[in-house]
Amino acid sequence: MIPPQQILEKLKEAFPGGEIGITDLTGGMDHYQVVIEWTGFAGMNAVARHRMVHAALREELRGPIHALTLELRGKPSS
């Protein structure tokens, strides 16, 4: 089990300035949906975006996170 706040902190560090939302899908703190809108994703394909998130959560995906659903969008730069 891993609290959503701990995931949020890692993702904020990896995707600075991104809009990040996390939902615990089962209440068991091991199945999550993550939504990230970040300027750095602009122009990247879905596989590259997923790889970046998986790299940021590498340790967590080896154990406490059992399932992760991702919705990743490029955010236009201001």
LINCORCOR-V509188 format. One record per residue. N is the residue number from 0. RES is the residue in three letters. PSI is psi in radians with two decimals (999 if undefined). Layout:
n:N res:RES psi:PSI
n:N res:RES psi:PSI
This chain:
n:0 res:MET psi:2.51
n:1 res:ILE psi:2.24
n:2 res:PRO psi:2.54
n:3 res:PRO psi:-0.55
n:4 res:GLN psi:-0.63
n:5 res:GLN psi:-0.68
n:6 res:ILE psi:-0.78
n:7 res:LEU psi:-0.76
n:8 res:GLU psi:-0.75
n:9 res:LYS psi:-0.72
n:10 res:LEU psi:-0.63
n:11 res:LYS psi:-0.63
n:12 res:GLU psi:-0.71
n:13 res:ALA psi:-0.50
n:14 res:PHE psi:1.18
n:15 res:PRO psi:2.35
n:16 res:GLY psi:-0.03
n:17 res:GLY psi:2.67
n:18 res:GLU psi:2.05
n:19 res:ILE psi:2.27
n:20 res:GLY psi:2.46
n:21 res:ILE psi:2.32
n:22 res:THR psi:2.24
n:23 res:ASP psi:1.94
n:24 res:LEU psi:-0.41
n:25 res:THR psi:-0.17
n:26 res:GLY psi:-0.01
n:27 res:GLY psi:0.06
n:28 res:MET psi:0.68
n:29 res:ASP psi:-0.11
n:30 res:HIS psi:2.00
n:31 res:TYR psi:2.65
n:32 res:GLN psi:2.29
n:33 res:VAL psi:2.28
n:34 res:VAL psi:2.20
n:35 res:ILE psi:2.25
n:36 res:GLU psi:2.04
n:37 res:TRP psi:2.41
n:38 res:THR psi:-0.56
n:39 res:GLY psi:-0.32
n:40 res:PHE psi:-0.26
n:41 res:ALA psi:2.25
n:42 res:GLY psi:-0.07
n:43 res:MET psi:2.57
n:44 res:ASN psi:2.97
n:45 res:ALA psi:-0.67
n:46 res:VAL psi:-0.77
n:47 res:ALA psi:-0.70
n:48 res:ARG psi:-0.80
n:49 res:HIS psi:-0.72
n:50 res:ARG psi:-0.67
n:51 res:MET psi:-0.76
n:52 res:VAL psi:-0.75
n:53 res:HIS psi:-0.65
n:54 res:ALA psi:-0.70
n:55 res:ALA psi:-0.53
n:56 res:LEU psi:0.45
n:57 res:ARG psi:-0.92
n:58 res:GLU psi:-0.72
n:59 res:GLU psi:-0.59
n:60 res:LEU psi:-0.23
n:61 res:ARG psi:-0.17
n:62 res:GLY psi:-1.42
n:63 res:PRO psi:-0.46
n:64 res:ILE psi:2.05
n:65 res:HIS psi:-0.65
n:66 res:ALA psi:2.47
n:67 res:LEU psi:2.09
n:68 res:THR psi:2.29
n:69 res:LEU psi:2.41
n:70 res:GLU psi:1.92
n:71 res:LEU psi:2.16
n:72 res:ARG psi:2.50
n:73 res:GLY psi:2.37
n:74 res:LYS psi:2.25
n:75 res:PRO psi:2.41
n:76 res:SER psi:2.59
n:77 res:SER psi:999
